[in-house]
Amino acid sequence: MKLITFEVPSGALKLGALRDDSEGLIIDLAAGALDIGLENSSLASMLSLIEAGPSGSQIASEVVDAAKTMQHREWAGISPSSIKWKSPLPVPPQLRDCLMFEEHLLNSYAMLRKTLAEQEADPEAALAEYEAKGVYRIPSVWYDIPVYYKANRFSFIGHDEDIIWPEYSEKLDFELEYACVLNSYTKDVSLEEAKKRIFGYTIFNDVSARDVQSVEMQASLGPSKGKDFDTGNILGPCIVTADSVDADDMTMIARINGEEWCRGNSGSAHWTFAEVIAHASKSETLVPGECIGSGTVGGGCGLEHGRFLNPGDVIELEVSGIGTLRNRIVRKNQ
């Protein structure tokens, strides 16, 4: 199933599923369950569905199946033009963002060395010196444990919502990631058990103020205002249940204003989500609905290419099996 959260004209948020047809119509799951005589309290929201466990997913599946033969019902065929897309989890219980892709780090550090060398009198000699000294080299700890930071869970938007450019930055970037969503309380789990704790997957755009990030990361504490601003975290357009996609072989593409900037594959990750979950759950309880971001796929941001975003740009992040997450950048007073 492909599950979404959408807003109707009254302002209410509803849990929906995408119909498996070419029309792209939406099923109102709670309304559908009520119509066919099923208990629907677990379908009040994405989080309530996840917390309900297998029984909630079974009810949702029954509604989706019923919609195939009840397409004339209003709840079974809602036009996307009549709703507003929201983040599938409007306020995730938690979000941890990782660095699972080695290629992203190698590319980013190479670009940072080049940028630093270009400020010297002899850029070519400076670059050779930086490379010999291991300036911006991947730290060995990255190969020992899956590292992550915790993001601002209150700043999420969804598909087709505008990104508001933070007023303190002049260099904005996207990050092409995908994320897993946990299905249950999880603590001290084995690697094998961790694989079973994934409810589904979604696309994650971790928008970054690179000029600010480059300054504050010198303190070796972690990203703050380089990442923390309203509308800077984007999930969507849907959550695909884990049984509906091969998460180890998804093509990942980023387009800016229709131009392809990069293409990668989820299978190129050095770390797996199971490894991240097993590590993060040591002596700590992870919760249903918690999201874990993969980190940027190799080549999956402007920094790696020396290109950055402009006001008015439209970002499209496509991940096979999930869909396309689209957002426009808006800069106030410009």
N, C-alpha and C positions, 0 to 999 in steps of 0.2 A: 504493500500500500504506500501511496504518497499522501502524507498528511500535512495539512496547512492550518494556520490560524488566519482568519479574515475578519474584516470589520464591515458591518452592514450600515446603511444610511443612518440608522438610529444611533450609531456609535457603539453598539454592542459588539463584543468579540465572540466569534464562534469557531468551533472546531470543524474542519472540513476534510474531505478526501478528494483527490483529483480523479475524475472518471478516466478509465483506461480506453480512451478513444481519441480520435483526431480533433474533436471539437474543443477540448480543453475545458469542459464544464466542471462545475464543483458540486459536491454532495454535502449538504448540511447534515452531519452525522446525528446530532441530538434530535433534530426534527424528524429525521428518517426513522430512528429507533422508536420514537414515540408513535409514529404513524403505523408501524408494523407490529406494535405491541411488545417492544423490548424495553428493558430497564435502561434508562439513558443518563443516569447521574454521573457515570464514569466518562461520559462524552461531553461534559460541560466545558472542558478545556484540554489542551495538550497535556498539561501536567497531571490532571486528574485521570486521563487515559493511561498515562505511563504508570502512575501510582496504583492503578487498578490491576495491573499485571496482565497475565494471559486472558483472564475473563473479559477485561475491557477490550483487548485487541480482538477477541472472538466476536464480541457484539459489533464492533466497528466493521469487521469483515462481513458479517451478515447483512449489515446495512448497505455496504458497497455492492454485495451480490444482489440484494433486492432492487437496488437502483437500476440494474440492467434491464429489468422487466417492468419497471415503474417510472420510466423516463418522463412520463407526462406529469408526474407530481412535481410541484414547485421545488421541493427540497432536493430532488434528484438531478436537477440540471440547471444550476445557477450560473449565469454568465459572468466571466471574470470582469467584464466591463462595469458590472453593477456593484462590485465590492472593492475594498482596499486590502491589498496584501499587507500582512504584518509579519514580524518575526515569528516563526513557528512556536518558539518559546519567548513570549514578550519580555519576561523577566526570568531568565534561567536561574535556578537555585544556586548555581556556581558555574564559572567558566575558567578552565585552565588552558592556557595556550602553550604548545610545545615547540620544540625545534627538532622535528623528526627527519628532515631532509638534509643530508650532507651537502648535496650539490648547491643548495641555496646558500649555505654558509661559505662554501668555497668561492662562489660567484660574488657574493657580497663583499667578502674580505678582499678579493682581487680588485674590485672596483674602488674600495676604500683606500687601498694602497696606491692605486693609480691616481686618485684624486689628491691624496697627500703629496705624492711625488710631483705632480703638476705645479705645486706651489713653490718648488725649488728651482734654483738657477739652471741646473742640468737635470731635467725630469727623468731622462733615460737612466742616468747613473744613479739617481736617487731611488728609482724603482728597483734596480738591481740590488742596491744595498738593503732596501726594506725586505726584499724577498729572501736575501741571504741571512738576514737577522731574524726572520720569522715574524715580522711585524704583521699583525692581524692574522695570526695562525689559529686554527681551531684548537681550543684548549683540550687537553687530554681527557678531562673529566666528562666532556660531551660524549665520548665513546664508552664511558663507564656507566653512566646513569642517564635516563631520559629526563632532561631538564624542562621546567615549565614555570610560568608565572600566572598569577590570578588576575583576571581582567575585571573591569567595572561592569557588573551584570545589569546595571540600571541604564545603560546607554545603548541598548540594542534597537535596531530598526530591521525592516524586512525588504522584500522584493519591491521594486518600483518606488521606494521612498527616497527622498532627497538626502544626500550627505551635506551637512552644513560645514563649510570650511572653517576650521578654528582660527580665530582672529589673530592669534599670536604666532602663526606659522606662515612661511612662504614656500615650503617645499613639501607637498603632499604626495603620498604614494598609496597604492593598493597592495594587498597581499592575497594571492590565490591559495586558499586552504580548503580543506574539508574537515568536518568535525563529527565525532561520534556522540551519541546521547545515551546515558546510562538508564537501565531499566529497573534498578532496585538498589537498596542499601548495600554497600559493598565495603568490606573491611578485611584486611589480611588474607587476600585471596591468592590462589595459585595462578600461574600463567594460563592453565587450561580452564580454570573457572572464570578467569577474567574475560575470556572470549565470549562467555555466555551472558555477560552482564551488559551487552550492547543492545539497546532498543532499536537504534537506527542511525542514519547518517544524513548530514546536511552540508551545504556549502557555507563557508565562513570567509568573509572579507574583513581582514584586520587592518583597517585604514590607519596609516602612520604619518605623523608629522616628522619627517626625517631630519630637518634642521634642528629641531628641539631635541629629538631623540639622541642625536649624535653628541650633543652637549651633556645631557643628563646621564647618559650611560657611562660617562667617564667616572662617575661615582661608584660604579660596580655594584649597584643595588638592584637595578631592574628598571623597566620602562615606567614612566609616570605620565607626564603631560605629552610625551611623544605618542602615547596611545589613548590617554584618558580625556576624551571630550565627547559631548553629546553627538549621537549618530555615528560614532566611530567604529562601532561593532555591528556587523551585519550578518544575519543568518537567513537562509532560505534557498529557493522559494518554498521548499517543503522539507519534511523529514521523511526519508525513505526507510521503511522498516528493514531490519537487518537481513530478513529472509528474502528480500526482493532485489538484492544487488550484490555483485562481487566487489567488495570494497578494496580488494588487493589488485584490481586491474581496472581502474577507472581513468579514462583520458581526461586531463584537466587543461582547459584553454582559457586564456584571458584576452579580451578584445577591448580596445579603447576607441570609441567612435567608429566601431565596425572594423577597425584594423587589428589583426591578430598580433599581439605583442609576445606571446609565449604559449608553449604547449608542453605538458609533462604528463606523468602517470603516477597514480597513487602507489603503485607497486615499487617505485624507486626509493621509498622511505627506508632509512637505516633502522629506525625503531618502529614497532607495531603498536597499535592501540592497546592490545592485550598486555604488552610489556609496560606501557605507561600506567595502565590501570593497576596492575599488580604492584608496581613501585609506589604509586600515589596512595594506595590503600593501606600501606604499612602503618599500623597504629593510628589510622585516621579513617573515619567513616565517610565514604562518598555517598551521594544521595540520588534518588531517582530524578531524572530530568537534568542532571548535571551534564554539561557539555565539555568536551575535551577537543581543542583545536589541534590540527596536525602540525602547524607551522607551515611556512611557505614552501610549496613545491619548487624544485629546481627551475630557475628562470622565471619564477612566478611573481615578480614585482619589478617596478620601475628601477629601483636602486641597482639591480643586477645588470641593467642595460644602460644606465646613465640617463634615463628618461623619467620625467615626472609629470604629474597631472596639472591640468589647468581648470579654472572655473568653467562650467558648462560641459565638461567632458562627461560622457556616458560610459560607465564601466560595465562590462558583461563578463561574468565568470561562469563558465560552463563546465560541468562535471558529468560525464556520461553515467546514465542510470539515475541521476538525481534531477538535472534540469539546468536552467540558466538563471543566475541571480543578476539582476540589472538595477543599477542606481545611477543617478545624475548628481554631479557636484554643483552646489550652489554657494556662491560667495556673496554675503550681504554687502550692500552699498557698492556693488560693482556690476 
